[in-house]
Amino acid sequence: MKTQASEQKRAFIIFAALILICSSFLAIRFSTPNPIFDTDIQSILPHADDQRLDQQISEALSSTFADRVAFLIDGDDPEQVKAARDDLNQRLTSSQIFLDDQADADVTGQWVFQNRREILCEASADEFTDEAAAQVWNSAVGQVFGVGTPVSGDILRADPFLLTFRLSDCLSGELGNTSQQAGLLTGRLTTPAGSFETQAAVSDILSEWQARWLNDDVTMARLGSVFHAEHGATSAKQEISIFGSISLIGVIFIFLYAFRRVRSLVLVTLLIGSSILTGLSVTLLVFSQIHLLVLVFAAMLVGIVADYAVHAMAARFSNDWPDPRTSRAFIRRPLTVSMVTTVAGFAGLWFLGVGMFAQLAVFAVSGILTAWLLVQWVLIPFDAPPSNTPKASESWRDRANTAARILNWRPALVVCAVLLVGMTIFGLFRYSVLDDVRQFQPRDAQLMAEEARVSEAMNAGQAGRYLVSVGDTLEEARQAEESAIEEIGRDKLIGFSFTRFDPSAEKRAAARQAIETRLETPYLSRAQATFGLPTLSAEAPTTPQRPGWLDQLHVELPSGKHALIAQLAIFETSPPDLGPNAQLIDITQTYSDAFAKYRHLTSLSLGIATLIAMIVVFLIYRRPRSLLIVLCPFAAVLGGIFIPCLFGIPVSFFSIAGGMVLFGIGVDYAAFFWEARSTGENWTLPSVLIGAATTEVSMGLLSLSKTFPVQSFGITIAIGVICAFCYTIVLLGISRFGENSRAKTNM
Amino acid sequence: MKPPTGLVLASVIAATQVAVAETSCPSPETMKPLAGEQTFTQTRTLSGLDRPLVSTGTVTISDDEVIWLVTDPVDIATRITESGIYQSVAGGDETPLHAGGGGNPFLTETGLLSIMRGDLEGAEDHYDRASSDMSESGWDLVFIPKSEALSSHLKTITLNGCTALELITIHQSNGDVVSVAFGDE
């Protein structure tokens, strides 16, 4: 009893110290103004930490266009439409998450005015003919003496041909000019569209606005990636809520059925909570931020940690609650083998070179090490024997024996294993892969319809890809963009290109020359006489400020190069050869490529983890046959990934990620079965069975998700756990080598 | 960018032409839409120019459109409709005047279309009446824009008349003054 008491005292100190240290650290971190959680989905993409131009361009593209949004307010009453639009603008702007494009209207007007003699409505200076010049003159006269034109003395003296108005007219015309545009509100989000906070903020504002305005007379359509992201997040939250509830009920039921003790449930909950707390603390010690998706993937920790606890409790149940030291002796070696191999697997994620996976590696490794420590020196001491130990033991053995009778029917298990192997091999020959992000989650039909309405009003069409023109200097980039657009055709542009508003020096000079020779020389004296203009003095040179929206189209890459970005409509014809300084980029393809890259990296990481685990196991057991501890779970991973292919579910990054989780779980099963063979333990089978059941009702349940990434992950786990269980029992099971008759009898 | 002064004029004309009454100088509140043709003389006194810019012609107001026809110093036909403003100079093709050239937003966003329909209440959604002076010789109405956007361009619009609108004077925020006198001088 003295030993038990001192063990419990030590356990309490260890547990209290761990919780105190982690809680204090997290309290300090959370009290700082810097955000702890990175919720931007773009953070999971590869970063331009090297000098590869395509990566840098992809990042620039994402940041330039992903945050753009447009709203179309429509209705029969123009004044109501305007009021509704202004109210929406006010709500969004005052929340400081939105910047209206028209906020730059004055700067844009100044830019057009300052550049009126160097930018033409015509595509080239050659098209500004004598006839066009005559029309400019007539138009100026019409506007000065006619009605409907805001001519002031200041404007007329500076711009006697009203070129500013002409340029504004034709540029507006290039953007389309429909009656619907009165209700159009366009701009960009000031925080990342991929951020959950941004999505929630926009959603809240729109809900409030809709409650105020949406009725039979006013409608609203939205365009922007933030709305798709928000829709996807909402669906995911609903699924997580449903699956989470079912999982929780399922796990509680399994634990209460298996152990018949609330204490067991409480201890497992504390173990899981402590491991996650430690994982979070260590990760935030190493990284300044942690991506929220790391926490989602870290849910896998729950399954592994719960398995550790189940092993410890099953060992104690089966052996009439021995003292802590003896209890630890039962599980120490298999638990350590399982821990080392799983840690090796997760540590491999660090080497993928992706921030999020490095965070996951630190989180998982520290969480697993904590669980390994706490199971032995905290959970076991606190797992006090029940008041009626013999009765509890007898009850446990009854349930364990029932399970053993069913699962030890070897022919069925062998047939099952052969079938699973056969299906895996068949799947290996029939597999397909899916990296295309467009197919990860079906786009919401209503949002798509809304996008079409907004695009029509914007005269925009659906964006297909982007033209990126690069140069060592901005001027070189301008020249590259101008020649590329000439190749592609201006009609393919959606919105403006940078050079439409800020052309190259060569184009500016040509425009100035055309205006001087064809307009100013023949008509300036007439303008002075007709309008009574004083003799014009030379304008003082000024450097106009570029409007913010125009600046967004220009990106200085980390390499020092300048990139100009223009949005293009979808076009069927094959793209022309644009030369070395311009390229067409499909941003969706960029994301898909990133996921393909992750799939390869994760597969590689899985392979490396397997090799490391084989070396570790061999060093521990020094027997070739011990490699089955690694090969069984590896075969289960292959089954989890490739068997679903037979049912049309392709291999993806998410199934490989599921495979990594599965590997850790499978090694755990195999290590315990291997040890059971040599030590004659009789609790391994029920222990692994409980672990597999909890994994199936938690992570395996995700296979019912409608979202492909979640479904893919869940199916891999669901099928893989069955494979791991089956292969392990057949190859390493108690009855496999006839070495453990005592255990078999006990069961 | 400045407001479409001419359009403001046309709108206000349409609204105030209705102030014709049986008795001398009736209240302008009784305004109703007026169809028909009026001669006008527009004088733009723009800052920094040697002389005022004077144009003359006729304005015709119907339910569907306002046609502003300048005959001197050049032929300019401007047609104002709900769908936009179109202009032809010196017998040339009619072309739309887009937002950059002024017009459309001021039709749809300032309530001027309401005024053109003779709806003075509609005008007062966008303009406050600063003063209404009645005298033996007629009435003077002074309007000031309600919105900051419009008031940054327009300071006041003054209407003078008796049995009919005789003079509109627009004081722009930059000091320019545009006046339109109706009827033969």
Interface residues (C-beta under 8 A of the other chain):
Chain A: P78 E79 K82 G109 Q135 N138 S139 V141 G142 Q143 V144 F145 G146 V147 G148 T149 P150 V151 S152 G153 D154 I155 L156 R157 L162 T164 F165 R166 L167 S168 D169 C170 L171 S172 G173 N177 S179 A182 T530 F531 G532 L533 P534
Chain B: M1 K2 P3 P4 T5 G6 L7 L9 A10 Q42 R44 L46 S47 G48 L49 D50 R51 L53 S55 W68 V70 P73 V74 I76 T78 I80 S83 I85 Q87 S88 V89 A90 G92 T95 L97 H98 A99 G100 G101 G102 G103 N104 P105 T108 E109 G111 D125 H153 Q172 N174 G175 D176
